Amino acid sequence: MIFIAELGLNHDGNFDLIYEMIKESKLAGADIAKFQFGWRDKPGEINCIDEKQALQIKKWCDYFEIEMMVSPITPSGYNLAKELSLKKCKIASRTVVDHPELCKEIINNNTYEKIFCSLGFWNEKTLPFKDINNNLNYLFCVSKYPTYPDELKNFPKNFNSSNCIGYSDHTHGIATCLLAISRGAKVIEKHFTLNKTSQVIRDHVLSATPEEFRNLVNIGREISKLSNL
């Protein structure tokens, strides 16, 4: 099992809060701390991160011994991410639709050991970029923030027989993530927050607190083991 704590923009523009978020996500059992580069990143916006700050984030992740991963939303975000020499990359479903050529460039980057790609905004019957790279792994996703139960109609019954290795979640709580694990998901991405009541961005309400994320990891790993019996 791989558990990804999507820190995203939940630092609300407070760069120093990122340090605490990385620490808490590690303590909660996350394998990967994930960030978004190239989204709301103009001067004065909450996710304006330059190369020096990006390198500092990488140092913090190394210090807490948690792997760093980035979703490059735009070409400028990808250029920033490349400076970090990361092992894994996540392609957001927004980027699949808005920047397909960027996606192909990312997928063709042979330095990545593994690439995850969310399919939330993808409405075609065929998979995007399927034949480019064997390191590409798809995540089931519903790109609604938050996602409610009646919007999960196409949720895989069995991830082992689907096109998706895992699940990128936007629902309240951790129940849907645990359901995905019980159905064979090997990767779970869940937004992570230190303040679920923050209204700076919409992601907080659908994010897991450190306690919730810890419960997700502990219960999820056990379910995964039991499902292999």
C-alpha positions, 0 to 999 in steps of 0.5 A: 500500500502507498498512502499519499498525503496531498498537502496541495494548497492547504498551507493557505499561503503560509510557507512555514506551515508546510514544515508542520504539515510535512511533519504531521503527515509523516507522523500520520503514516503517509508514505508520500507528501504531495504538492501542486506546482503551477497552480495559483502560483502568480506573485501574491497568490497563495501557492507562489513557490519559487525554486529556493522554496521548492528546494527547502520543501524537499529538504524538509521532506528528506529531514522527516524521511517522507518522499516528496512528490509534485503534481505539475499543473502547468509547464512552469510548474513542471520546470520547477519540479524538475529541479528537485530530481524526484522519483515519482510524479503525479499528473492531475486530471486537470492537466490531462485535459488542459495540457496533454503535451505536457503530460506526454513530456512528463510520461516520457521523462525516464528519470521517474520510477513511477507516474500516477495519473488521475482520471477525474476530468477524463470522459473518453472511453479509451485511456489517455497516454496508455501506450507511452510508458509502462510506468504510468499508473491510473487513479480513479477520481471524481473531480468534484470538491467535495464529492458526495456518495451519489456521485460515486456511481462508477466507483470500481467494484474491483480495482484488480480488474479495472484500469486503475491501481488506486484512488484519489479521493475528494469525499468527506472522511475516510470511508470511501478510501477504506472501501477502495482498499477493500476492493483492491486499491494499492494507492490512496491519495487523500488531501491532508489538513491541519485545519478542516474549518479553514475557508481559504480554499475549498480543499480543507473540508474534504481533507483528512486531519492528522488523526483521520489520516492516521486511522486511514493508514492503520485500518487501511493497511490491515484491510489490505493484508486481510484482502490478500489472504 
